[in-house]
């Protein structure tokens, strides 16, 4: 809440996600350039969107849960050094000390980062259910061991390993 308005710019590029990440900021800078000029700040997880905003003269804040400089050091470190040294760059919100350390190791100043752990609103989990009631509502076994995975499921995340584990553990329910 606050005295500001949040607007989302959704991708108009219908291609694969990896291409959307590259094409969307370019489209923003060309097709939506006048609309972008209305913004006081751009807050994004997309590196190209941050670079595009800075190039358009708009202050920008970066958000990520990835330790990108550690994962793609040779490719991204020069880009991050330019981005973090830009006068309109406001800083980065990172989900963990682990991610933050990856940026500090390449010379990012600590005051340019903030660790903002992912959170939840406990009110969304009211009324609290017992394990038995929760499983009953979901139609799950009340007495079998259960393994639960929450997150994006694709080959990059190792879904094949989870499926192999499930196949080799018939005594356990996998959700």
C-alpha positions as CSV (number, residue, x, y, z in Angstrom):
1,X,0.0,0.0,0.0
2,X,1.1,3.6,-0.5
3,X,0.6,6.8,-2.4
4,X,1.8,5.2,-5.6
5,X,0.3,3.3,-8.5
6,X,1.8,0.0,-9.7
7,X,1.4,-0.8,-13.4
8,X,2.4,-4.0,-15.1
9,X,3.7,-4.2,-18.7
10,X,2.9,-7.7,-19.9
11,X,4.7,-9.2,-22.8
12,X,3.0,-8.9,-26.2
13,X,5.5,-11.4,-27.6
14,X,3.8,-14.8,-27.8
15,X,7.0,-16.9,-28.3
16,X,8.9,-19.1,-25.9
17,X,9.8,-17.7,-22.5
18,X,13.5,-17.4,-23.2
19,X,12.8,-15.3,-26.2
20,X,10.1,-13.2,-24.3
21,X,12.8,-12.2,-21.8
22,X,14.9,-10.7,-24.5
23,X,12.3,-9.4,-26.9
24,X,9.9,-7.9,-24.3
25,X,12.3,-5.1,-23.1
26,X,13.1,-4.2,-26.7
27,X,9.4,-3.9,-27.5
28,X,9.0,-1.8,-24.4
29,X,11.7,0.6,-25.6
30,X,10.3,0.9,-29.1
31,X,6.5,0.4,-29.1
32,X,5.9,1.5,-25.5
33,X,8.6,4.2,-25.3
34,X,6.1,7.1,-24.6
35,X,4.3,5.0,-22.0
36,X,7.6,4.2,-20.2
37,X,8.4,7.9,-20.0
38,X,5.4,8.2,-17.6
39,X,6.9,5.9,-15.0
40,X,8.9,7.3,-12.1
41,X,10.7,4.0,-11.7
42,X,10.9,0.5,-13.2
43,X,11.2,-2.5,-10.9
44,X,12.0,-5.8,-12.7
45,X,13.6,-9.2,-12.6
46,X,14.5,-8.9,-16.3
47,X,18.0,-7.6,-16.8
48,X,17.2,-6.4,-20.3
49,X,14.2,-4.4,-19.0
50,X,16.4,-2.7,-16.4
51,X,19.0,-1.8,-19.1
52,X,16.2,-0.5,-21.3
53,X,14.8,1.6,-18.6
54,X,18.1,3.1,-17.7
55,X,18.7,3.9,-21.4
56,X,15.4,5.7,-21.5
57,X,16.4,7.8,-18.5
58,X,14.2,6.0,-16.0
59,X,15.5,5.0,-12.6
60,X,15.4,1.2,-12.2
61,X,15.5,-1.3,-9.4
62,X,16.5,-4.9,-10.0
63,X,14.9,-7.9,-8.2
64,X,16.3,-11.5,-8.4
65,X,16.6,-14.7,-6.6
66,X,19.5,-15.9,-8.8
67,X,23.2,-15.6,-8.1
68,X,23.7,-14.7,-11.7
69,X,27.4,-13.5,-11.5
70,X,28.3,-16.9,-10.0
71,X,26.3,-18.9,-12.5
72,X,27.3,-17.0,-15.7
73,X,30.4,-15.1,-14.5
74,X,32.2,-14.4,-17.7
75,X,29.0,-13.3,-19.6
76,X,27.1,-11.3,-17.0
77,X,29.7,-9.8,-14.7
78,X,30.6,-7.0,-17.1
79,X,27.0,-6.2,-17.7
80,X,26.3,-6.1,-13.9
81,X,29.3,-3.8,-13.4
82,X,27.9,-1.4,-15.9
83,X,24.3,-1.7,-14.6
84,X,25.3,-1.2,-10.9
85,X,27.5,1.8,-11.7
86,X,24.8,3.6,-13.7
87,X,23.7,6.8,-12.0
88,X,20.0,6.0,-12.3
89,X,20.4,2.5,-11.0
90,X,18.7,2.3,-7.6
91,X,19.9,-1.1,-6.4
92,X,18.9,-4.8,-6.2
93,X,16.5,-6.7,-4.0
94,X,17.8,-10.2,-3.5
95,X,16.1,-13.1,-1.9
96,X,19.0,-14.5,0.2
97,X,22.4,-13.7,1.6
98,X,23.6,-16.4,-0.8
99,X,22.4,-14.5,-3.8
100,X,23.7,-11.2,-2.4
101,X,27.2,-12.6,-1.8
102,X,27.4,-13.5,-5.6
103,X,27.0,-9.7,-6.4
104,X,29.3,-8.5,-3.6
105,X,32.1,-10.9,-4.9
106,X,32.1,-9.0,-8.2
107,X,32.5,-5.6,-6.5
108,X,28.9,-4.5,-6.0
109,X,28.7,-2.2,-3.0
110,X,26.7,-3.6,-0.1
111,X,24.6,-0.5,0.2
112,X,23.3,-1.2,-3.4
113,X,21.7,-4.4,-2.2
114,X,19.0,-5.5,0.2
115,X,18.1,-9.0,1.2
116,X,14.3,-9.3,1.1
117,X,13.3,-12.8,2.0
118,X,10.3,-14.3,0.2
119,X,7.4,-14.3,2.6
120,X,3.8,-15.1,3.0
121,X,0.7,-13.7,4.7
122,X,-0.3,-16.0,7.5
123,X,-3.9,-14.8,7.2
124,X,-4.1,-16.7,3.9
125,X,-3.7,-19.9,5.9
126,X,-6.7,-19.4,8.2
127,X,-8.4,-21.3,9.6
128,X,-5.5,-23.5,10.5
129,X,-6.3,-27.1,9.7
130,X,-5.0,-30.2,11.4
131,X,-2.9,-32.5,9.2
132,X,-5.9,-34.9,9.1
133,X,-8.4,-32.2,8.0
134,X,-6.0,-30.8,5.4
135,X,-5.3,-34.2,3.8
136,X,-9.0,-35.1,3.9
137,X,-10.0,-31.9,2.1
138,X,-7.5,-32.7,-0.6
139,X,-8.4,-36.4,-0.9
140,X,-5.0,-37.5,0.2
141,X,-4.2,-40.6,2.3
142,X,-4.3,-40.0,6.0
143,X,-1.6,-42.4,7.0
144,X,0.9,-42.9,4.1
145,X,4.2,-40.9,4.0
146,X,4.0,-38.0,1.7
147,X,6.6,-36.1,-0.3
148,X,5.6,-32.6,-1.6
149,X,7.2,-30.4,-4.2
150,X,6.3,-26.8,-4.8
151,X,7.8,-24.8,-7.6
152,X,8.3,-24.7,-11.3
153,X,8.5,-28.2,-12.8
154,X,10.7,-28.6,-15.9
155,X,13.9,-30.5,-16.9
156,X,16.1,-27.7,-15.6
157,X,14.6,-28.2,-12.1
158,X,15.4,-31.9,-12.1
159,X,11.8,-33.2,-12.5
160,X,13.2,-36.4,-14.0
161,X,15.0,-37.0,-10.6
162,X,11.7,-36.5,-8.7
163,X,9.9,-38.9,-11.0
164,X,12.6,-41.5,-10.6
165,X,12.4,-41.1,-6.8
166,X,8.6,-41.5,-6.9
167,X,8.9,-44.6,-9.1
168,X,11.3,-46.1,-6.6
169,X,9.3,-45.3,-3.5
170,X,5.8,-46.9,-4.0
171,X,5.2,-46.7,-0.2
172,X,5.1,-42.9,-0.4
173,X,2.6,-40.5,-2.0
174,X,4.2,-37.8,-4.1
175,X,2.3,-34.5,-4.5
